[in-house]
Amino acid sequence: MKINGNEIRPGNVIEHQGTIWAAVKVQHVKPGKGGAFAQVEMKNLLDGRKLNERFRSAETVERIRLEQKDYQFLYAEGDMLVFMDTTTYEQLELQSEFVGDRAVFLQDGMQVTVEMYEERPIGVALPDQVTLEVSETEPALKGQTISSSYKPAIMDNGARVMVPPFITVGERIVVDTNELIYLRRGE
């Protein structure tokens, strides 16, 4: 689907220079001289390169729709992560670096969404929140209030998260997988 250069929005996936890019930031500029344009910061979805490009309103770009498939995380084997398509039961193996730092949050049986472009995986979306158990943290000190500074804690999956002083070892907490922050106590 062709769109004008001034219609690009953050999150759009477009084809540019023979490859696919995701618009990260878009700034519309109307200079005193000349025509208006959109200054677009883009990230290459295949190799991770970044690019700043100007698109005039008269230019057209091809907007791409990514196919999203539901997968279930099965297990990690070395540096490979194994997922299963929930409809066809086919297995998909991806490098753990493909998921990045958030791979520590993968749990057996977790539902994830894999974005595909021409049957090639280009992104994995994890749930926004996971419940983890605190395996290591400092004990709470008497007289500390809830509003005082947070303390470091290590979760059962090895992730480090700053938690309020009242959280103790063995407690389950809900963690934001995007920001790596404590949200609330878990069940």
C-alpha positions as CSV (number, residue, x, y, z in Angstrom):
1,M,0.0,0.0,0.0
2,K,1.5,3.3,-1.1
3,I,1.4,6.3,1.3
4,N,2.7,9.8,1.0
5,G,5.9,10.8,2.9
6,N,4.0,13.0,5.2
7,E,1.7,10.2,6.3
8,I,4.5,8.1,7.9
9,R,3.8,7.5,11.6
10,P,6.0,6.0,14.4
11,G,5.6,2.2,14.3
12,N,4.9,2.1,10.5
13,V,6.9,-0.5,8.6
14,I,8.0,0.8,5.2
15,E,10.1,-0.4,2.3
16,H,13.0,1.9,1.5
17,Q,16.3,1.3,-0.3
18,G,15.2,-2.3,-1.1
19,T,14.8,-3.4,2.5
20,I,12.3,-2.9,5.3
21,W,12.4,-0.3,8.1
22,A,10.3,0.6,11.1
23,A,9.7,4.3,11.7
24,V,10.9,5.1,15.3
25,K,10.5,8.8,15.4
26,V,8.7,11.2,13.0
27,Q,9.1,14.9,13.0
28,H,7.1,17.1,10.6
29,V,9.1,20.2,9.5
30,K,7.9,23.2,7.7
31,P,10.8,25.4,6.9
32,G,10.5,29.1,5.9
33,K,11.7,28.3,2.4
34,G,10.8,25.3,0.4
35,G,8.2,22.6,1.0
36,A,7.3,20.8,4.1
37,F,8.8,17.4,4.9
38,A,8.8,14.6,7.4
39,Q,12.2,13.9,9.2
40,V,12.0,10.1,9.9
41,E,14.3,8.1,12.2
42,M,14.1,4.5,11.1
43,K,15.5,1.1,12.2
44,N,16.2,-1.6,9.8
45,L,14.2,-4.7,10.8
46,L,16.6,-7.2,9.2
47,D,20.0,-6.0,10.4
48,G,19.3,-3.4,13.1
49,R,20.9,-0.4,11.3
50,K,19.5,3.1,12.0
51,L,18.9,5.8,9.4
52,N,17.6,9.3,9.3
53,E,15.7,10.2,6.1
54,R,13.7,13.1,4.8
55,F,10.4,12.4,3.0
56,R,8.6,15.2,1.1
57,S,4.9,15.1,1.0
58,A,5.0,14.4,-2.8
59,E,7.1,11.3,-2.4
60,T,5.4,8.0,-1.9
61,V,6.7,5.0,0.1
62,E,5.4,1.4,0.3
63,R,3.8,0.6,3.6
64,I,4.2,-3.0,4.6
65,R,1.9,-5.1,6.8
66,L,3.7,-7.7,8.8
67,E,2.1,-11.0,9.4
68,Q,1.7,-11.8,13.1
69,K,1.6,-15.4,14.3
70,D,1.0,-16.8,17.8
71,Y,3.7,-19.1,19.0
72,Q,4.4,-20.9,22.3
73,F,7.8,-20.9,23.9
74,L,8.9,-24.5,24.4
75,Y,12.5,-24.5,25.7
76,A,16.0,-23.1,25.3
77,E,18.8,-25.3,23.9
78,G,22.2,-23.7,24.1
79,D,21.8,-20.3,22.5
80,M,18.8,-21.4,20.5
81,L,15.2,-20.8,21.6
82,V,12.5,-23.2,20.3
83,F,9.0,-22.0,19.7
84,M,5.9,-23.8,18.4
85,D,3.2,-22.4,16.1
86,T,0.0,-22.8,18.0
87,T,-2.1,-23.6,14.9
88,T,0.2,-25.8,12.8
89,Y,2.4,-27.2,15.6
90,E,5.5,-26.5,13.5
91,Q,8.6,-25.6,15.5
92,L,10.7,-22.5,14.9
93,E,14.3,-22.1,16.2
94,L,15.7,-18.6,16.8
95,Q,19.0,-17.3,18.2
96,S,18.6,-16.0,21.8
97,E,20.2,-12.7,20.7
98,F,17.3,-12.3,18.3
99,V,15.0,-11.8,21.3
100,G,17.8,-9.8,23.1
101,D,17.9,-9.0,26.8
102,R,14.3,-9.9,27.3
103,A,15.0,-13.6,26.6
104,V,15.4,-14.1,30.4
105,F,11.7,-13.5,30.8
106,L,10.7,-16.5,28.5
107,Q,8.9,-19.2,30.6
108,D,7.9,-22.6,29.5
109,G,4.5,-22.5,27.7
110,M,4.6,-18.7,27.4
111,Q,2.5,-17.3,24.5
112,V,4.5,-14.9,22.3
113,T,3.7,-13.1,19.0
114,V,6.3,-13.5,16.2
115,E,6.2,-10.9,13.4
116,M,6.9,-12.4,10.0
117,Y,7.9,-10.7,6.7
118,E,7.8,-13.1,3.7
119,E,7.8,-16.1,6.0
120,R,11.0,-14.7,7.7
121,P,10.8,-13.9,11.4
122,I,11.8,-10.3,12.2
123,G,10.5,-9.7,15.7
124,V,9.2,-11.4,18.8
125,A,6.7,-9.7,21.2
126,L,6.7,-11.0,24.7
127,P,3.8,-10.4,27.2
128,D,4.2,-6.9,28.8
129,Q,4.2,-8.4,32.3
130,V,5.5,-11.6,33.9
131,T,5.3,-12.9,37.5
132,L,8.7,-13.9,39.0
133,E,9.9,-15.1,42.4
134,V,12.5,-13.1,44.3
135,S,15.5,-15.4,45.0
136,E,17.9,-12.9,46.5
137,T,17.6,-9.4,48.1
138,E,18.6,-7.5,51.2
139,P,16.4,-7.7,54.3
140,A,14.2,-4.7,55.1
141,L,15.6,-2.3,57.7
142,K,13.5,-1.1,60.6
143,G,12.2,2.4,60.1
144,Q,12.4,2.4,56.3
145,T,9.3,3.7,54.7
146,I,7.6,2.6,51.5
147,S,8.6,5.9,49.9
148,S,12.3,5.4,50.6
149,S,14.7,4.2,47.9
150,Y,14.3,0.9,46.2
151,K,16.8,-2.0,46.7
152,P,18.3,-4.5,44.2
153,A,16.8,-7.9,43.9
154,I,17.7,-11.0,41.8
155,M,14.8,-12.9,40.4
156,D,14.6,-16.7,40.0
157,N,15.4,-16.3,36.2
158,G,18.6,-14.3,37.0
159,A,17.1,-10.8,36.1
160,R,18.0,-7.9,38.3
161,V,15.1,-5.6,39.3
162,M,14.9,-2.7,41.8
163,V,12.1,-3.5,44.3
164,P,10.6,-1.6,47.3
165,P,12.1,-2.3,50.7
166,F,9.2,-4.4,51.9
167,I,9.8,-7.1,49.3
168,T,11.5,-10.3,50.8
169,V,13.0,-13.4,49.4
170,G,10.5,-16.0,48.2
171,E,7.8,-13.3,47.3
172,R,6.3,-13.3,43.8
173,I,6.3,-9.9,42.0
174,V,5.0,-8.7,38.7
175,V,7.7,-7.2,36.5
176,D,7.4,-5.1,33.3
177,T,9.3,-6.9,30.6
178,N,9.8,-3.7,28.5
179,E,11.2,-1.4,31.2
180,L,12.6,-4.1,33.6
181,I,10.8,-2.5,36.5
182,Y,8.8,-3.7,39.6
183,L,5.0,-3.1,39.1
184,R,3.3,-4.8,42.1
185,R,3.2,-7.9,44.3
186,G,2.1,-11.1,42.4
187,E,-0.2,-13.9,43.4
